[in-house]
Amino acid sequence: MKPQPLEAYVEQMTLAEKIGQLLQLAVSFFEGAETEGEITGPMEVLGVSEENVRNTGSVLGLSGAQEAINIQQAHLRKNRLGIPLLIMADIIHGYKTIFPVPLAIGCSWDLKLAERSAEIAALEAAVSGVHVTFAPMADLVRDPRWGRVMESAGEDPFLNGEFARAFVRGFQGKDLQNDTSRVAACVKHFAAYGAAEGGRDYNTVDLSERQLREYYLPAYKAALDEGCEMVMASFNTVDGIPSTGNKRLLRRLLREEWGFGGVIISDWGAVKELIPHGAAADEKEAALRSIEAGIDIEMMTTCYMKHLAELAESGVIDEKLIDEAVLRILRLKQKLGLFDNPYRGADPAREAEIVFCGEHRAVSRELAAKSCVLLKNEGVLPLRRDQSIALIGPFAQSGDILGPWSWQGSTEAAVRLVDGIAAKTGMGRIAVAEGCGFEEASDRQLEAALRAAEGADVIVLALGESSEMSGEAGCRGDIRLPQAQLALIERLAELGKPMAAVLFNGRPLDLHGVADRAGAVLEAWFPGSEGGHAIADLLFGDAQPSGRLTMSFPYAAGQIPVYYNHFNTGRPKDAPDAQVRYVSQYLDMPNEPLYPFGYGLSYTSFAYGEPGLSSPEMTPDRPLTVKVKVANTGVAAAEETVQLYVRDLAGDVVRPVKELKDFRKILLQPGETREVAFELTEPQLRYHHADLTFASDAGDFLVYIGPNSRDAAGMRFSLRL
């Protein structure tokens, strides 16, 4: 059917056809799917008919170009008006070429490389038939017990926003209609999903509106300001109301205040989940609350399908609400060019050529190396090629290094750590032993590990969490390494040999038993398809560690939440006149994290000179220039991330002890010194006041510049308004 004005489609639709556009089903429901033989079961469970599938507006979870073409062809034959399907998928940190998990990408502090990773993910997904990705996740995270911290860029709202923008640019490009190598982005999870109580997935969120606006909303807004086409509502409550049925959050804030005119989609099953939340008595009320709140697409439940027609025909809701949602969905389909080309981008021949190609894997390797963070090094690293190495641990030969949300990636094709090291030294210098499993150990495994270690010059431990231990629903109350791995380290440490621990995980860990026993600790996260090569590059000094933490590592789980941009108290522990006991402190551990935000080591050393200010006063018309000289005082060229923080000393509401305002990544040769300059402006000092106005205050501030949030030199200045 020839494309026509979108309003004409809506006018011709029956009410059932309109509601069908608001339904999203998994791929197994559709003719042409590789799993179509299994359609009957899901249809019966959800009560979905052939007519419902025929009218459905979008599908999620496709696995390749030919399947996308087959499903779209079959759908267009059956859909009365010939309206194409939107094909969506979770392309979180790569399609088949898997990049490090987003938390690791954040630790690269490399916005250009982050954008490039999203561009490659979009290219591979688009040529495989995908139109929309459920990314980026812009949730602020402060609790590493929550498994989904691996999908966020970290604990800082400014940095999260910068990465959200970079990912949106990479996914979408500048012209979705004509650039079929890009996909539409869907920022998630709106809102404040990362503040789930107890770090437990899907749990309650309870924040003041000022906290919500100051810390949790800015990164979503940054993604939308960059042109992000879709928003996914979160599972959690916000101010006592689940986001999926939260009119104040979705219609008033997102639609009216922010002016977002794109599509809002529920998360999987979240409309029906209003019932167990206690926000709806039944599916009919769930449908009513969600459509009134502004949910355009219901993902994988059928409350809209079963009840919206009755609600409209009885006058409980105005059918215009449905029409508006349909139009938003059709506009996105038009923006993607689907009415002109329903098979947009899908090309089996190009798919075979492009997906998981060498060029893409090279970028994955570079980003993985830049994402790793060297947390400790007492002269153990870099390794020498003439050393004999005992490579021990459950990750020594494991391909489980892709991490959660890598459903199209291949663990078989992932470069294992043993292969990366062997590429440097040959297998003749490596003795490999598992030592233990992820959570269990046998005497035989331990004996083999001890034999391997006794004959080696250095021990490389490959430890961490399996991918199932983080990600969605991967929450842990105890974030230490499993006991089997801690026992392995303890026994190996008794040998007194140099020992480097390489950690694979999706969250900051409590590193007791690791950091105190290993001479070096390299946080590798889940590094992606080229992880083994990237880590070996770092272990042997062929690449320099340059990652810096974007989420604090706690001293122990009892501190959680622990984050750098916290408030002071009326009785701070470090006050000059503080009493020994009656201050804000723990009796059994420090207040500070083990490794703070912004922290990371290199194989070289950097020296910071005295920072300088262009003036002791700032005005709205006269920003400040903040300068510092940084010198590479070591023997290797390396990147340093120079970080700028500010503290407002007295505000209308309490202000954090430090807030990141800017950063620069610089490459310095041995002996090189470079001056780094930042411009600090009055808008950067604004915040949400008690009445939620967003403004700055005249008064005194401290500006800090240094290598991390802890080790930064401060200078005082005043803002005059």
C-alpha positions as CSV (number, residue, x, y, z in Angstrom):
1,M,0.0,0.0,0.0
2,K,1.3,3.4,-0.9
3,P,2.3,5.5,2.1
4,Q,-0.2,8.2,3.1
5,P,-0.4,10.9,5.8
6,L,-0.2,9.4,9.2
7,E,-3.5,10.9,10.3
8,A,-5.1,9.1,7.4
9,Y,-3.9,5.8,8.7
10,V,-5.5,6.6,12.1
11,E,-8.8,7.7,10.5
12,Q,-9.0,4.4,8.7
13,M,-8.1,2.2,11.7
14,T,-10.7,0.4,13.6
15,L,-10.4,0.7,17.4
16,A,-9.0,-2.8,17.6
17,E,-6.3,-1.9,15.0
18,K,-5.4,1.2,16.9
19,I,-5.0,-0.7,20.1
20,G,-2.9,-3.3,18.3
21,Q,-0.3,-0.6,17.5
22,L,0.1,-0.2,21.3
23,L,0.9,-3.9,21.8
24,Q,4.4,-5.3,21.7
25,L,5.0,-9.0,21.5
26,A,8.0,-11.2,21.5
27,V,9.3,-12.6,18.2
28,S,7.9,-16.1,18.9
29,F,4.4,-14.9,18.3
30,F,5.0,-14.0,14.6
31,E,4.9,-16.0,11.4
32,G,8.4,-16.2,9.9
33,A,10.1,-16.4,13.3
34,E,12.8,-19.0,13.8
35,T,10.8,-20.2,16.8
36,E,7.4,-19.9,15.3
37,G,6.6,-23.5,16.0
38,E,6.3,-22.5,19.6
39,I,3.7,-19.8,19.1
40,T,0.7,-21.7,20.4
41,G,1.9,-21.8,24.0
42,P,2.6,-18.1,24.5
43,M,-0.6,-17.2,22.7
44,E,-2.6,-19.3,25.0
45,V,-0.9,-18.0,28.1
46,L,-1.5,-14.3,27.1
47,G,-4.9,-14.9,25.5
48,V,-3.6,-13.5,22.2
49,S,-5.4,-14.3,19.0
50,E,-4.2,-14.4,15.4
51,E,-6.1,-11.1,14.8
52,N,-4.2,-9.5,17.7
53,V,-0.9,-10.5,16.3
54,R,-2.0,-9.2,12.9
55,N,-2.7,-5.8,14.4
56,T,0.4,-5.6,16.6
57,G,2.6,-2.6,16.2
58,S,6.0,-3.8,17.3
59,V,8.1,-6.9,18.1
60,L,11.1,-7.5,20.3
61,G,13.9,-10.1,20.3
62,L,14.7,-10.8,16.6
63,S,17.9,-12.7,15.8
64,G,19.0,-11.8,12.3
65,A,18.3,-10.1,9.0
66,Q,16.5,-13.0,7.3
67,E,14.2,-13.5,10.2
68,A,13.4,-9.8,10.3
69,I,12.6,-9.8,6.5
70,N,10.5,-13.0,6.9
71,I,8.5,-11.6,9.8
72,Q,7.9,-8.2,8.2
73,Q,6.8,-9.8,4.9
74,A,4.4,-12.1,6.6
75,H,3.1,-9.2,8.7
76,L,2.5,-6.9,5.8
77,R,0.6,-9.6,4.0
78,K,-1.8,-9.8,6.9
79,N,-2.0,-6.3,8.2
80,R,-5.1,-4.6,6.6
81,L,-3.5,-1.2,6.2
82,G,0.0,-2.5,5.5
83,I,1.6,-0.8,8.5
84,P,5.0,-2.2,9.1
85,L,6.3,-3.5,12.4
86,L,8.8,-1.8,14.6
87,I,11.5,-4.2,15.5
88,M,13.2,-3.6,18.9
89,A,15.9,-5.4,20.9
90,D,18.2,-5.0,23.8
91,I,21.5,-3.9,22.2
92,I,23.1,-2.7,25.3
93,H,26.9,-2.9,24.8
94,G,27.2,-4.5,21.4
95,Y,25.2,-6.7,19.0
96,K,27.6,-9.6,18.1
97,T,30.8,-7.6,18.6
98,I,30.5,-7.2,22.4
99,F,32.1,-4.2,24.0
100,P,32.7,-3.9,27.8
101,V,29.6,-3.4,29.9
102,P,28.5,0.2,30.2
103,L,29.9,0.7,33.7
104,A,33.3,-0.3,32.3
105,I,32.9,2.0,29.3
106,G,32.2,4.8,31.8
107,C,35.5,4.0,33.5
108,S,37.2,4.8,30.2
109,W,36.1,8.4,30.5
110,D,36.4,8.3,26.7
111,L,33.2,9.8,25.1
112,K,34.4,9.5,21.5
113,L,35.2,5.8,21.9
114,A,31.9,5.2,23.7
115,E,30.1,6.9,20.8
116,R,32.0,4.7,18.4
117,S,31.0,1.6,20.3
118,A,27.3,2.6,20.0
119,E,27.8,3.4,16.3
120,I,29.2,-0.1,15.7
121,A,26.5,-1.7,17.7
122,A,23.9,0.2,15.7
123,L,25.4,-0.8,12.4
124,E,25.5,-4.5,13.3
125,A,21.9,-4.4,14.7
126,A,20.5,-2.4,11.8
127,V,21.9,-4.7,9.1
128,S,20.4,-7.6,11.1
129,G,17.0,-6.0,10.9
130,V,16.7,-4.1,14.3
131,H,15.1,-0.6,14.3
132,V,15.2,0.4,18.0
133,T,17.5,-0.5,20.9
134,F,16.6,-0.3,24.6
135,A,19.6,1.8,25.5
136,P,21.2,3.8,26.9
137,M,20.5,3.2,30.6
138,A,20.9,6.5,32.3
139,D,20.1,5.5,35.8
140,L,22.3,6.9,38.5
141,V,23.7,4.1,40.7
142,R,25.0,4.2,44.2
143,D,24.4,0.7,45.4
144,P,26.6,-2.1,44.0
145,R,24.4,-4.7,45.4
146,W,22.0,-3.9,42.6
147,G,22.9,-6.2,39.6
148,R,22.1,-3.6,37.0
149,V,24.8,-1.1,38.0
150,M,26.7,-2.8,35.1
151,E,24.4,-1.0,32.7
152,S,25.0,2.5,34.0
153,A,28.0,4.8,33.6
154,G,28.2,5.3,37.4
155,E,27.4,7.5,40.4
156,D,27.8,11.0,38.9
157,P,24.9,12.8,37.2
158,F,27.1,15.0,35.0
159,L,29.3,12.1,33.7
160,N,26.2,9.9,33.3
161,G,24.6,12.6,31.1
162,E,27.8,13.0,29.0
163,F,27.8,9.2,28.3
164,A,24.1,9.1,27.7
165,R,24.6,11.8,25.0
166,A,27.5,9.9,23.5
167,F,25.5,6.7,23.3
168,V,22.5,8.4,21.7
169,R,24.8,10.1,19.1
170,G,26.3,6.7,18.3
171,F,23.1,4.8,18.0
172,Q,21.1,7.4,16.1
173,G,23.5,9.5,14.0
174,K,21.9,12.6,12.5
175,D,19.4,11.2,10.0
176,L,17.5,8.1,11.0
177,Q,15.4,8.1,7.9
178,N,18.2,8.1,5.4
179,D,21.0,6.5,7.4
180,T,19.9,2.9,7.6
181,S,23.0,2.0,9.5
182,R,21.6,3.6,12.7
183,V,18.9,2.7,15.1
184,A,16.6,4.7,17.3
185,A,17.6,4.9,21.0
186,C,15.3,4.4,24.0
187,V,16.6,5.9,27.2
188,K,15.8,4.0,30.4
189,H,14.5,3.5,33.1
190,F,12.4,6.5,33.7
191,A,12.8,7.3,36.5
192,A,15.3,6.6,39.3
193,Y,15.3,2.8,38.9
194,G,18.9,2.9,40.2
195,A,17.7,4.0,43.6
196,A,15.9,0.8,44.4
197,E,15.9,0.2,48.2
198,G,18.4,-2.4,49.4
199,G,19.9,-2.7,46.0
200,R,17.2,-5.2,45.2
201,D,15.8,-5.2,41.6
202,Y,12.3,-4.0,41.0
203,N,12.1,-2.7,44.5
204,T,10.6,0.5,45.9
205,V,12.2,3.9,45.3
206,D,11.5,6.8,47.6
207,L,13.1,10.1,46.9
208,S,12.3,13.7,47.5
209,E,11.5,15.6,44.4
210,R,14.6,17.7,44.9
211,Q,16.8,14.6,45.0
212,L,15.1,13.3,42.0
213,R,15.7,16.4,40.0
214,E,19.2,17.1,41.2
215,Y,20.8,13.7,40.8
216,Y,18.5,11.2,39.0
217,L,16.8,13.1,36.2
218,P,19.7,15.0,34.6
219,A,21.1,12.1,32.6
220,Y,17.7,11.2,31.1
221,K,17.3,14.8,30.2
222,A,20.7,14.9,28.6
223,A,19.8,11.9,26.4
224,L,16.5,13.6,25.3
225,D,18.3,16.8,24.6
226,E,20.6,14.8,22.3
227,G,17.5,13.7,20.4
228,C,16.7,10.3,21.9
229,E,13.6,9.0,20.3
230,M,12.0,6.8,23.0
231,V,11.7,6.5,26.8
232,M,11.2,3.3,28.8
233,A,9.3,3.7,32.0
234,S,10.9,2.0,35.0
235,F,9.5,-0.9,37.1
236,N,9.8,0.9,40.4
237,T,7.6,3.3,42.3
238,V,8.3,7.0,42.3
239,D,6.7,8.9,45.2
240,G,4.5,5.9,45.9
241,I,3.3,5.4,42.4
242,P,4.7,2.9,39.9
243,S,6.3,4.7,37.0
244,T,4.1,2.8,34.5
245,G,1.0,4.4,36.0
246,N,2.5,7.7,37.1
247,K,0.8,10.6,35.4
248,R,2.8,13.2,37.2
249,L,6.0,11.7,36.1
250,L,5.2,10.8,32.5
251,R,2.6,13.4,31.4
252,R,3.4,16.4,33.5
253,L,7.2,16.2,33.8
254,L,8.2,14.3,30.7
255,R,5.6,15.5,28.3
256,E,4.6,18.9,29.5
257,E,7.6,20.3,31.3
258,W,10.3,18.7,29.2
259,G,8.3,18.7,25.9
260,F,9.1,15.1,25.0
261,G,6.9,14.1,22.0
262,G,8.3,10.7,21.3
263,V,7.2,7.2,22.3
264,I,7.0,6.0,25.9
265,I,7.1,2.2,26.3
266,S,6.6,0.1,29.4
267,D,9.2,-2.4,30.6
268,W,8.5,-6.1,30.1
269,G,5.1,-6.9,31.8
270,A,5.1,-3.7,33.8
271,V,1.6,-2.6,33.0
272,K,0.1,-5.7,34.5
273,E,2.5,-5.4,37.4
274,L,0.5,-2.4,38.6
275,I,-1.7,-5.1,40.2
276,P,0.9,-6.7,42.6
277,H,2.3,-3.2,43.2
278,G,-1.1,-2.4,44.7
279,A,-1.8,0.5,42.3
280,A,-4.5,-1.3,40.3
281,A,-7.2,-3.7,41.3
282,D,-7.3,-5.6,38.1
283,E,-6.0,-5.6,34.4
284,K,-8.7,-3.1,33.4
285,E,-7.6,-0.6,36.0
286,A,-4.0,-1.2,35.1
287,A,-4.8,-0.4,31.5
288,L,-6.7,2.8,32.5
289,R,-3.9,4.1,34.7
290,S,-1.2,3.4,32.2
291,I,-2.9,5.0,29.2
292,E,-3.8,8.0,31.3
293,A,-0.2,8.2,32.5
294,G,1.1,8.2,29.0
295,I,2.4,4.7,28.2
296,D,2.2,4.3,24.4
297,I,3.4,0.7,24.1
298,E,2.6,-2.1,26.5
299,M,5.4,-4.6,26.4
300,M,4.4,-8.3,26.7
301,T,1.2,-8.0,28.7
302,T,-2.3,-7.6,27.2
303,C,-4.2,-5.2,29.5
304,Y,-4.5,-2.7,26.7
305,M,-5.6,-5.3,24.2
306,K,-8.3,-6.7,26.5
307,H,-9.7,-3.5,28.1
308,L,-8.9,-0.3,26.2
309,A,-11.8,-0.7,23.7
310,E,-14.3,-1.1,26.5
311,L,-12.8,1.9,28.4
312,A,-13.1,4.0,25.3
313,E,-16.5,2.9,24.2
314,S,-17.9,3.4,27.7
315,G,-16.5,6.9,27.8
316,V,-14.2,6.2,30.8
317,I,-11.3,7.4,28.6
318,D,-11.4,9.6,25.5
319,E,-10.4,7.7,22.4
320,K,-8.1,10.7,21.6
321,L,-5.7,9.3,24.2
322,I,-5.4,6.1,22.0
323,D,-5.2,8.1,18.8
324,E,-2.3,10.3,20.2
325,A,-0.4,7.2,21.2
326,V,-0.9,5.6,17.8
327,L,0.3,8.8,16.1
328,R,3.5,8.9,18.1
329,I,4.2,5.3,17.2
330,L,3.5,6.0,13.5
331,R,5.7,9.0,13.5
332,L,8.6,6.9,14.8
333,K,8.0,4.4,12.0
334,Q,8.0,7.3,9.5
335,K,11.1,8.8,11.0
336,L,12.8,5.4,10.5
337,G,11.6,5.3,6.9
338,L,9.6,2.1,7.4
339,F,6.6,3.2,5.3
340,D,9.0,3.6,2.3
341,N,11.2,0.7,3.2
342,P,9.7,-1.8,5.6
343,Y,12.9,-3.9,5.5
344,R,15.1,-1.0,6.4
345,G,18.7,-2.0,6.7
346,A,18.1,-5.7,6.9
347,D,20.5,-7.4,4.5
348,P,21.7,-11.0,5.0
349,A,24.7,-10.6,2.7
350,R,26.0,-7.4,4.3
351,E,25.2,-8.9,7.7
352,A,27.6,-11.8,7.0
353,E,30.3,-9.3,5.9
354,I,29.9,-6.6,8.6
355,V,28.8,-8.4,11.8
356,F,31.7,-9.3,14.1
357,C,34.3,-8.1,11.6
358,G,37.9,-7.4,12.4
359,E,37.5,-3.7,12.4
360,H,34.8,-3.9,15.0
361,R,36.7,-6.3,17.1
362,A,39.7,-3.9,17.1
363,V,37.6,-1.2,18.6
364,S,36.3,-3.6,21.2
365,R,39.9,-4.4,22.1
366,E,40.9,-0.8,22.4
367,L,37.8,0.1,24.5
368,A,38.3,-2.9,26.8
369,A,41.9,-1.9,27.5
370,K,40.8,1.7,28.3
371,S,38.0,0.5,30.5
372,C,40.2,-1.6,32.8
373,V,41.2,0.1,36.1
374,L,44.4,-0.7,37.8
375,L,43.5,-0.5,41.5
376,K,46.8,-1.6,43.1
377,N,50.3,-2.4,41.9
378,E,53.3,-3.1,44.1
379,G,55.7,-3.6,41.3
380,V,54.1,-6.9,40.0
381,L,52.9,-5.4,36.7
382,P,53.7,-5.1,33.9
383,L,54.8,-8.7,33.4
384,R,57.9,-9.6,31.5
385,R,57.8,-12.0,28.6
386,D,60.6,-14.1,30.0
387,Q,58.7,-14.9,33.2
388,S,57.0,-18.2,33.8
389,I,53.3,-17.6,34.6
390,A,50.8,-19.6,36.6
391,L,47.4,-18.5,35.3
392,I,44.9,-19.7,37.9
393,G,41.2,-19.1,38.5
394,P,37.8,-19.8,37.1
395,F,38.2,-17.1,34.5
396,A,41.6,-18.4,33.2
397,Q,40.1,-20.3,30.3
398,S,36.5,-19.1,30.5
399,G,34.6,-17.4,27.7
400,D,32.0,-16.0,30.1
401,I,33.6,-12.6,29.8
402,L,30.9,-10.8,27.8
403,G,28.7,-10.0,30.7
404,P,24.9,-9.6,31.0
405,W,22.9,-8.3,28.0
406,S,25.1,-9.8,25.4
407,W,22.5,-12.2,24.0
408,Q,23.8,-12.1,20.5
409,G,27.4,-12.4,21.5
410,S,29.4,-15.7,21.4
411,T,31.2,-16.9,24.5
412,E,32.9,-19.5,22.2
413,A,34.3,-16.7,20.0
414,A,35.3,-14.5,22.9
415,V,39.1,-14.2,23.4
416,R,39.9,-15.9,26.7
417,L,42.6,-14.6,29.0
418,V,44.8,-17.7,28.5
419,D,44.7,-17.0,24.7
420,G,45.6,-13.4,25.2
421,I,48.6,-14.2,27.4
422,A,49.7,-17.0,25.1
423,A,49.7,-14.6,22.2
424,K,52.4,-12.6,24.1
425,T,54.5,-15.5,25.4
426,G,53.5,-18.7,23.8
427,M,51.9,-21.5,25.8
428,G,55.3,-22.9,26.9
429,R,55.6,-20.2,29.6
430,I,52.1,-20.7,31.0
431,A,50.8,-23.2,33.5
432,V,47.0,-23.1,33.6
433,A,44.8,-24.3,36.5
434,E,41.2,-23.6,37.3
435,G,41.9,-23.7,41.1
436,C,38.1,-23.5,41.8
437,G,34.8,-22.9,40.1
438,F,33.0,-19.6,40.5
439,E,31.4,-20.7,43.8
440,E,32.7,-24.3,44.6
441,A,36.1,-25.9,44.8
442,S,37.5,-29.4,45.1
443,D,40.7,-30.7,46.6
444,R,41.9,-31.8,43.2
445,Q,41.4,-28.3,41.7
446,L,43.4,-26.7,44.6
447,E,46.2,-29.2,44.3
448,A,46.6,-28.6,40.6
449,A,46.6,-24.8,41.2
450,L,49.4,-25.2,43.9
451,R,51.5,-27.3,41.6
452,A,51.2,-24.7,38.8
453,A,52.0,-21.9,41.1
454,E,55.1,-23.5,42.7
455,G,56.9,-23.8,39.4
456,A,56.1,-20.2,38.2
457,D,57.8,-16.9,38.6
458,V,54.5,-15.0,39.0
459,I,50.9,-15.9,39.6
460,V,48.1,-14.3,37.6
461,L,44.7,-14.9,39.3
462,A,41.6,-14.7,37.0
463,L,38.7,-14.2,39.5
464,G,35.3,-12.7,39.7
465,E,31.6,-13.2,39.2
466,S,29.9,-15.3,36.5
467,S,27.7,-13.2,34.2
468,E,24.7,-14.7,36.0
469,M,25.8,-13.1,39.2
470,S,25.1,-9.5,38.0
471,G,22.7,-7.8,35.5
472,E,19.0,-7.8,35.8
473,A,17.8,-9.8,38.8
474,G,21.5,-10.4,39.7
475,C,21.4,-8.7,43.0
476,R,23.8,-9.8,45.8
477,G,23.7,-8.9,49.5
478,D,27.3,-10.1,49.9
479,I,29.4,-8.5,47.3
480,R,32.7,-10.2,48.2
481,L,34.1,-12.8,45.9
482,P,32.6,-16.2,46.6
483,Q,34.3,-18.0,49.4
484,A,35.8,-20.7,47.1
485,Q,37.8,-18.0,45.3
486,L,38.8,-16.2,48.6
487,A,40.1,-19.6,49.9
488,L,42.1,-20.1,46.7
489,I,43.8,-16.7,47.1
490,E,44.6,-17.4,50.7
491,R,46.4,-20.6,49.9
492,L,48.3,-19.2,46.9
493,A,49.4,-16.2,49.0
494,E,51.1,-18.5,51.4
495,L,53.6,-19.3,48.6
496,G,55.0,-15.8,48.8
497,K,55.2,-15.3,45.1
498,P,54.4,-12.1,43.2
499,M,50.6,-12.3,42.5
500,A,48.3,-10.2,40.3
501,A,44.6,-10.5,40.5
502,V,42.5,-9.8,37.4
503,L,38.8,-9.3,38.3
504,F,35.9,-10.0,36.0
505,N,32.6,-8.6,37.4
506,G,29.7,-6.3,36.8
507,R,29.8,-4.3,40.0
508,P,32.2,-2.8,42.5
509,L,33.1,-5.5,45.0
510,D,34.2,-5.7,48.6
511,L,37.8,-6.6,47.9
512,H,38.8,-7.9,51.3
513,G,40.8,-11.0,50.8
514,V,41.9,-9.8,47.4
515,A,43.4,-6.3,47.7
516,D,45.2,-7.2,50.9
517,R,46.8,-10.4,49.5
518,A,47.5,-9.7,45.8
519,G,50.4,-7.4,44.9
520,A,48.4,-6.0,41.9
521,V,44.7,-5.8,41.2
522,L,43.4,-5.0,37.8
523,E,39.6,-4.5,37.5
524,A,38.7,-5.8,34.1
525,W,34.9,-5.8,34.5
526,F,33.2,-7.9,31.8
527,P,35.5,-6.7,29.0
528,G,33.7,-8.1,25.9
529,S,34.6,-10.1,22.8
530,E,38.3,-9.1,22.8
531,G,38.8,-9.2,26.6
532,G,41.6,-11.7,26.6
533,H,43.7,-9.7,24.2
534,A,43.0,-6.3,25.9
535,I,43.9,-7.6,29.3
536,A,47.1,-9.2,28.1
537,D,48.0,-5.9,26.4
538,L,47.8,-4.3,29.8
539,L,49.4,-7.1,31.8
540,F,52.5,-6.9,29.6
541,G,52.6,-3.1,29.3
542,D,51.8,-3.0,25.5
543,A,48.9,-0.8,26.6
544,Q,48.9,1.6,29.6
545,P,46.2,1.3,32.2
546,S,44.1,4.5,32.0
547,G,40.7,3.6,33.3
548,R,39.4,5.6,36.3
549,L,36.5,4.5,38.5
550,T,33.1,6.0,37.9
551,M,31.6,4.1,40.9
552,S,33.2,3.9,44.3
553,F,34.5,0.5,45.6
554,P,33.2,0.2,49.2
555,Y,35.5,-0.7,52.0
556,A,32.7,-3.1,53.1
557,A,29.1,-3.7,52.1
558,G,28.0,-2.2,55.5
559,Q,28.9,1.3,54.1
560,I,26.5,1.1,51.2
561,P,25.5,3.4,49.8
562,V,28.9,5.1,49.6
563,Y,29.6,7.7,47.0
564,Y,31.9,10.6,46.5
565,N,29.3,13.4,46.1
566,H,27.7,12.9,49.5
567,F,26.5,15.6,51.9
568,N,28.5,16.7,55.0
569,T,26.8,16.4,58.4
570,G,26.6,18.6,61.4
571,R,29.2,16.4,63.1
572,P,31.6,15.4,60.4
573,K,34.3,13.0,61.3
574,D,37.1,15.2,60.1
575,A,36.0,18.4,61.8
576,P,38.9,20.2,63.6
577,D,37.1,20.2,66.9
578,A,35.4,16.8,66.5
579,Q,35.1,14.6,69.6
580,V,36.4,11.1,69.4
581,R,33.0,9.4,69.6
582,Y,30.2,11.8,68.9
583,V,30.7,12.3,65.1
584,S,29.2,10.7,62.1
585,Q,31.3,7.5,61.8
586,Y,31.4,3.7,61.9
587,L,33.1,2.2,64.9
588,D,34.4,-0.8,62.9
589,M,35.4,0.6,59.5
590,P,36.3,3.9,57.9
591,N,33.7,6.2,56.3
592,E,35.6,6.4,53.0
593,P,35.4,3.8,50.3
594,L,38.4,1.6,49.6
595,Y,38.8,3.1,46.1
596,P,37.0,6.4,45.4
597,F,35.3,7.8,42.3
598,G,37.8,8.9,39.7
599,Y,40.6,6.6,41.0
600,G,42.9,4.6,38.9
601,L,46.7,3.9,38.6
602,S,49.1,3.7,35.7
603,Y,52.5,2.2,35.0
604,T,53.9,5.7,35.0
605,S,53.5,8.5,37.5
606,F,52.0,12.0,37.2
607,A,52.8,15.1,39.2
608,Y,50.4,18.0,39.5
609,G,51.6,21.5,40.0
610,E,49.9,24.2,42.1
611,P,46.5,25.0,40.5
612,G,45.7,28.6,39.6
613,L,42.6,30.7,39.2
614,S,42.3,33.6,36.7
615,S,40.5,35.6,39.4
616,P,39.2,35.1,43.0
617,E,35.8,36.3,41.9
618,M,33.3,35.0,39.3
619,T,30.3,36.8,37.9
620,P,27.6,35.6,35.4
621,D,29.5,37.6,32.8
622,R,33.0,36.7,33.9
623,P,33.8,33.0,34.2
624,L,36.9,31.7,35.8
625,T,39.8,29.9,34.2
626,V,41.2,27.1,36.3
627,K,44.7,25.9,35.3
628,V,47.1,23.2,36.4
629,K,50.3,21.8,35.1
630,V,50.6,18.0,34.9
631,A,53.8,16.2,34.3
632,N,54.6,12.6,33.3
633,T,57.4,11.8,35.8
634,G,57.6,8.2,34.8
635,V,59.2,6.1,32.0
636,A,56.1,5.4,29.8
637,A,53.7,7.4,27.7
638,A,50.3,7.3,29.3
639,E,46.9,9.0,29.5
640,E,45.9,11.0,32.6
641,T,42.3,12.0,33.4
642,V,42.4,15.5,35.0
643,Q,39.3,16.1,37.0
644,L,37.6,19.3,38.1
645,Y,35.3,19.4,41.2
646,V,33.4,22.2,42.9
647,R,32.0,22.6,46.4
648,D,29.4,25.2,47.3
649,L,30.3,26.1,50.9
650,A,26.8,27.4,51.9
651,G,23.6,26.9,50.0
652,D,19.9,27.2,50.4
653,V,20.0,23.4,50.8
654,V,22.9,21.3,51.8
655,R,25.4,20.9,48.9
656,P,27.7,17.9,48.3
657,V,31.3,17.9,49.5
658,K,32.4,17.7,45.9
659,E,30.7,17.7,42.5
660,L,32.4,16.8,39.2
661,K,32.1,19.7,36.7
662,D,34.5,18.8,33.9
663,F,37.5,16.6,33.0
664,R,40.2,16.3,30.4
665,K,42.0,13.2,29.1
666,I,45.5,14.0,28.1
667,L,48.3,11.9,26.7
668,L,51.8,12.7,28.1
669,Q,55.1,11.4,26.9
670,P,57.8,10.6,29.6
671,G,59.1,13.9,30.9
672,E,56.4,15.9,29.2
673,T,54.5,18.7,31.1
674,R,51.3,20.2,29.9
675,E,49.1,22.9,31.2
676,V,45.4,21.9,31.4
677,A,42.8,24.7,31.5
678,F,39.1,24.6,32.4
679,E,36.5,27.3,32.1
680,L,34.2,27.4,35.0
681,T,30.9,29.3,34.5
682,E,28.1,30.5,36.7
683,P,25.5,28.0,35.2
684,Q,27.7,25.2,36.4
685,L,27.1,26.4,40.0
686,R,23.3,26.2,39.8
687,Y,21.3,23.7,41.7
688,H,17.7,23.0,42.8
689,H,16.7,25.1,45.8
690,A,14.2,24.1,48.5
691,D,11.4,25.5,46.3
692,L,12.9,23.6,43.3
693,T,14.0,26.7,41.5
694,F,17.2,26.1,39.6
695,A,19.7,28.9,40.3
696,S,23.1,29.7,41.8
697,D,23.8,31.6,45.0
698,A,26.3,34.4,45.7
699,G,28.9,33.3,48.1
700,D,32.1,31.2,48.6
701,F,33.1,28.1,46.8
702,L,36.0,25.7,46.6
703,V,37.3,24.4,43.2
704,Y,39.4,21.3,43.2
705,I,41.6,19.9,40.5
706,G,43.3,16.5,40.6
707,P,43.5,12.9,39.5
708,N,40.5,11.7,41.5
709,S,37.7,12.8,43.9
710,R,39.9,12.2,46.9
711,D,43.4,13.5,45.9
712,A,42.5,17.0,44.6
713,A,43.9,20.4,45.6
714,G,41.3,23.1,46.4
715,M,41.2,26.8,45.9
716,R,38.6,29.3,47.2
717,F,36.7,31.7,45.0
718,S,33.5,33.8,45.3
719,L,30.5,34.2,43.1
720,R,29.1,37.7,42.8
721,L,25.6,38.1,41.4
